[in-house]
Amino acid sequence: MVHLRAHEPAADFWHHTATSAAIRIPGRSSRTSAVVRLDNQYVRTHCWGMPRPSHKEKLLSDGLRVVHQRGFGASSVRDIVQAAGVPQGSFTNHFASKEAFGLEILERYHEMTSANVHATLRNDAIPPLRRLRAWMEGQLEYLRKDDMRRGCLYGNLSAEASEESEAIRTRVASVFAENQASVAYCLEAAIDAGELAPNTEVQELAGFIVSSLQGAILVAKAQRSPVAVERFERVLFQHLLPQAGGASKRRGAERSRHANR
């Protein structure tokens, strides 16, 4: 029988315990002692083989913030691990390369933006054009949090990482395609609800909205002002969306002008 003393380090105890032994809990008689059977396999599996705490979550959350603030190229691995407060070796333990890390923070950002898409563009409980406006205003609200300094991570990565990483370029392009499909879904619903004219070119308009919004966000980032995005939203809803019945109203107004001459 082996007694485990309170002052004896656990590692020394496991080192000196024989291949098969029993532990008696001090303070109890031999009849009532709790006896635990140990063997080398148990020690190797449950003691020496216990995994270290993972720092991956901190690297992703803090690394996303660093990359979004400074840019992918300007953010070194040292910057990322310092922001996360973890050893530099933790980065290589979890990511095969900086490109692999970039793809994972891209997915983390995608989770956030997808939540906005599903709450707005694909939310059938809200009138379609109201969904479209809510989607754009949700992005603008997020961008305002740091005075437009960060911009959109998709646009940032497409500008600075597309030539460096084909994998990142491809993933960003696929996200833009997803967003265009969601905008098109919302526009189709607007036609069905009578909010847009039946002859609206849905795919063309959806592509225009996604690409123009990205351009407006980039200008807003450079100007440190939301004006470019606000202007795009205003012009889109007031002048570019083909409202149902708009053509007949314009023809009626033209006839009235001619009749009054």
Buried (B, 14 or more C-beta within 10 A) or exposed (E): EEEEEEEEEEEEBBEEBEEEBBBBEEEEEEEEBEEEEBEEEEBEEEEEEEEEEEBBEBBBEBBBBBBBBBBBEEBEBEBBBEBBEBEEEBBEEBBEEBBEBBBBBBEBBBEEBBEBBEBBBBBEEBEBBBBBBBBBBBBBEBBEEEEBEBBBBBBBBBBBBBEBBEBBBEBBEEBBEBBBBBBBBBBBBBBEEEBBBEEBEBBEBBBBBBEBBBBBBBBBBEEEEBEBBBEBBEEBBEEEBBBBEEEEEEEEEEEEEEEEE
